[in-house]
Amino acid sequence: MSDFLFALLVFAALFNPAGGALVWRSVRRIAADPSDLDQGDPDNSVGATTRSYPEVLPGVALAVVLLAIAALLGDGVIDLLDTSPSSFAVASGLLLILWAARLILQRRPFALDPSPPSAWLPALRMAGWLATPAALAIAAYHGADIGVGRTILAVAVAAAGVGVASALTERVASRTHLLALREAGRLVAAVLVVLAVVLIVDGVQTV
């Protein structure tokens, strides 16, 4: 498998289109009416939303910009930490596993708390969910490993998948479909664990 394809798979699993779509749905409903949700649980928000699809784009675009910056700073961060790319890969892989474990083990992995943060703009909350510390770390690693341009391309392609899934999911009104999306999100998180283990093993072998 090429390094670019591996990076694309990592970002696709990390962004988790199924889970990301549920997060966006939850973000939108919290912004519209925080009292309409049970702790921001998308499983409890059954009706279709009424806002326009393009509103997801600023959040996804902002996440891409943040991760592009991380990719640009990859070499500098590794030098600043006085570590090797292989060691940084291992650390990034561990962050990916921690993030994926949260999604797999939590009862409501894609729920958001509607208390104080409900005042945030939906785009900012979506960007924050995508540009996690694990995502920033892996973007920095790939920026140093395969190049900034190819890393940004992988991020953009994976982010586009989240944007499309989020737009389509806004019209889903079936609780069964929403529950299926949640379980699909957990399955994608399990795939992320496998990819993270591959990254860690490769890093350990080359340290």
Buried (B, 14 or more C-beta within 10 A) or exposed (E): EEBBEBBBBBBBBBBBBBBBBBBBBBBBBBBBEBEEBEEBBBBBBEEEBEEEBEBBBBBBBBBBBBBBBBBBBBBEBBEEEEBEBBBBBBBBBBBBBEBBBEBBEEEBBBBBEBEEBBEBBBBBBBBBBBBBEBBBBBBBBBBBBBBBEBBBBBBBEBBBBBBBBBBEBBEBEEEEEBEEBBEBBBBBBEBBBEBBEBBBEBBEEEE
